[in-house]
């Protein structure tokens, strides 16, 4: 009975892991699907480039979401606007 219980606990602990397709993170399947749906050299190159970038990020230990945040911080710099830059006027309170 306890051996069966331990097997069930192992299954639930693995449910928090990211899905994988062989050696590739499941998020890398989308560029490959795009390549299969629209077959050309450009989409194949784009898929190969994106899969290799995701593989390098995985080897560095950075998830894709964290790497996008890091890239945004590099592009935007360390200064952040205090207010909303997209607001053109002050909203009146009625």
N, C-alpha and C positions, 0 to 999 in steps of 0.2 A: 504494500500500500504506500509506504513512504517513498519507495523508488519511483512509482508512478507520479506521485506528487512533485518530486524533484524534477522530473521531465517536463511537467506542465509549467513549473516556475521558470525553467530555462527557455521555454517557448515565449513566455510573456516578457522576459527580460530582453529577448532579441527583437521585440516589436518596436523598440525605440531607435533601432539602427536605421540608417538610410538604405533604401533599396539599391541593389546593385545588379548589373547585367554583365556577367563575367568579371572583367577587371575594371569596368567603367561604372561610375556613379550614374544613377538613373536620370539625373538631369542632363547628362550628355547624350541621351538617346534622342532628344528633340531635334538637334541639328542633323543627326543621322536620318531621322524620319523625313525631315525637310529635303534632304539629299535624295532619298528614295522616291519622294512624291514628285519632285521637280528635278529630273536628272539632267545635269549639265556639269561642265568642268568647274564653273564658278561655285555652284552649290557644294560640289565635292570638296573643293579647296576650303570653302567656309566651314564645312562640317569637320574636315580634318584639322583645321586650325583651332576650332572651338573645342574639339575633343582633346587636342594636345594641351591647350591652355588649362582646361579643367583637370587634366591629369597632373600637370605641373603644380597647380594650386593644391591638389590633394596631397602630393608628395611634400609640399611645404607645410602642410597641416592647416591650411586656411580653407574654410568652407566658401562656396561661391558668394553667399550673402555677405560675409565679412570682408571678402576681397572687394566687392562693389562699394561697401562703406569706406574702405581704405582708399579706393580710387577716387571716390567723391571728395574725401578729405584732402587728397593731393591736388585735385583740380580746383577746389573752392578756396583752399588756403585755410589759415587758422582764424581769420576774422569772419564773424557771422553778423548779419544785420540784426539790429535790436527789434525792428518791427517787420511787418509783412511787406516785402518789396513789391508785391503784386497789387496792393491796395492803392487805388488812385485817389480816393477821397475818404474823408472821415465819415463814418456812418453816424447818422443822427439818431438819437434815441427819442422816439415819440412815445 
